[in-house]
Amino acid sequence: MQALTKQAEETGQALCPTCSQPIDGTGRVQGEVLTCTGCDGELEVVGLNPLRLEEAPEVEEDWGE
């Protein structure tokens, strides 16, 4: 797995933290939320150099509060 992570970093990619699908980092911006094509999970860009992804936080209802 570490070899895959290193290879992804060298090509400007990151691996989905859920399913390890490579995600292209081209044109990404910090805070962007994207959908993984491997597992349909929502991911947030938390770092750009190297590209780092985390599962996006769930949006909760505030019911006008």
Residue, then its C-alpha position, 0 to 999 in steps of 0.5 A: m500500500q505504501a508503494l501505491t501511495k508513493q507512486a500516486e504522489e509522484t504522479g500528482q494523485a492521491l488514493c481514496p481513503t475508503c477504497s484506494q482508487p487513485i484520484d487525479g489532483t490536476g486543478r484541485v483546490q483546498g476545501e473542494v469536495l469531490t466524489c470518488t469514482g470507485c466507491d462514490g464516497e464524498l472526499e474533501v481536498v485537505g492538502l495540495n502538495p502532496l494531494r491529501l484527501e479525507e472523507a468529507p464531513e456529513v452536512e447536518e440540518d440546522w433547522g434554522e437555528 
